[in-house]
Amino acid sequence: MSDLPLRSFLFVPGDSERKQAKALQSGADALILDLEDSVDVAQLDVARATVRGFLEKARGKGPQLWVRVNSLGSGKLADDLAAVMPGKPAGVVLPKVSSVAEVAEVDGLLAGLEVRFGVASGATRIVVIATETPAALFGLGAYAGGAAGPRLAGLTWGVEDLSAALGALEKTTADGSLTPVLQLARSLCLLGAAAAGVQAIDGVYPNFRDREGFARALAEARRDGFTAKLAIHPDQVAAINGAFTPTDVEIERAKRIVAAFEAAGGAGVASLDGQMIDRPHLVLARRVLERVKR
């Protein structure tokens, strides 16, 4: 699995020093300094300089610092990377990715910039927003087997750009759940991340004032296998961290499952509390304990 044991990723506008300073106190495991959707094109140069300054000033003071750059097809990506890489971000978030080949191309750009700015080779990781174009949904299985390279740390999903590309009139049904096609995008992202052996990061919940709906979305994400979530407001961070932190009960059961298999001497099945448990139980238990090590 990925070596990115993070729970919460908080988006922060790249051109707002005030919001960046506030975000440092949010408790988020990672901040995503945004150069894409939250920045007007007229402010992009200012945002690049602001992000670089923040990276240099705030690195190592708490959360990991990531940058959402513009897409490869925008014509802005190379300038984004050249502007922020001197600040040595932990990684970049790539939007509107349609294929693994695009990730490989960005890998090459990062490799050259790491040499140029004295960054350790391969240190700059990549999280892909993997469902923002229709073509992307047909290629999520291609991330399996390390095809995107060792920089890939996680896959996440988004619906706004996909909905626009589809001409979708609504994103949710009458009961508030995602429409079937958007649910498909979410599911394929989760499956693609699992196949690639990287972290599955659930997408944003845009209505940060809807605490009940947000709690339900977090419970569903954890149930299904996501291990982190994107946040658009600092008020969402504590709930995300709580949702993706194993409980004491879960930790204790995981320890007992591991101990039961150790006592079974390498057998494929073991007994716990009068019930038979098999290898999938052991895999899940080990994942819980790996999360605790963070």
LINTA-V345796 format. One record per backbone hydrogen bond with DSSP energy under -0.5 kcal/mol. NH is the residue of the N-H (numbers start at 1). CO is the residue of the C=O. Records with the same first field share a line. If there is no record, write none. Layout:
NH = CO / CO
This chain:
5 = 3
6 = 4
9 = 229
10 = 30
11 = 9 / 231
12 = 32
14 = 34
16 = 13
17 = 15
20 = 16
21 = 17
22 = 18
23 = 19
24 = 20
25 = 22
26 = 23
30 = 8
31 = 64
32 = 10
33 = 31 / 66
34 = 12 / 32
35 = 68
39 = 36
43 = 40
44 = 41
47 = 43
48 = 44
49 = 45
50 = 46
51 = 47
52 = 48
53 = 49
54 = 50
55 = 51
56 = 52
57 = 53
58 = 54
59 = 55
61 = 58
64 = 29
66 = 31 / 64
67 = 91
68 = 33
69 = 67 / 93
74 = 71
75 = 72
76 = 71
77 = 71
80 = 76
81 = 77
82 = 78
83 = 79
84 = 80
85 = 81
87 = 84
88 = 85
90 = 65
91 = 65
92 = 125
93 = 67
94 = 92 / 127
95 = 69 / 93
97 = 129
102 = 99
103 = 99
104 = 100
105 = 101
106 = 102
107 = 103
108 = 104
109 = 105
110 = 106
111 = 107
112 = 108
113 = 109
114 = 110
115 = 111
116 = 112
117 = 113
118 = 114 / 115
119 = 114
123 = 120
125 = 90 / 123
126 = 151
127 = 92
128 = 154
129 = 94
130 = 128 / 156
132 = 129
136 = 133
137 = 133 / 134
138 = 134 / 135
139 = 136
140 = 137
142 = 139
143 = 140
144 = 141
145 = 195
146 = 143
147 = 144
148 = 143
149 = 146
152 = 149
153 = 126
154 = 126
155 = 199
156 = 128
157 = 201
163 = 159
164 = 160
165 = 161
166 = 162
167 = 163
168 = 163
173 = 177
176 = 173
179 = 171
183 = 179
184 = 180
185 = 181
186 = 182
187 = 183
188 = 184
189 = 185
190 = 186
191 = 187
192 = 188
193 = 189
194 = 190
195 = 191
196 = 192
197 = 193
198 = 193
199 = 153
201 = 155 / 199
202 = 200 / 228
206 = 204
208 = 206
210 = 207
211 = 209
214 = 210
215 = 211
216 = 212
217 = 213
218 = 214
219 = 215
220 = 216
221 = 217
222 = 218
223 = 219
224 = 220
225 = 221
226 = 221
227 = 200
228 = 200
229 = 7
230 = 202
231 = 9
236 = 233
237 = 234
238 = 234
240 = 236
241 = 237
242 = 238
243 = 239
244 = 240
245 = 242
246 = 244
251 = 247
252 = 248
253 = 249
254 = 250
255 = 251
256 = 252
257 = 253
258 = 254
259 = 255
260 = 256
261 = 257
262 = 258
263 = 259
264 = 260
265 = 262
266 = 261
270 = 277
272 = 275
275 = 272
277 = 270
279 = 268
281 = 278
282 = 278
283 = 279
284 = 280
285 = 281
286 = 282
287 = 283
288 = 284
289 = 285
290 = 286
291 = 287
292 = 288
293 = 289
294 = 291
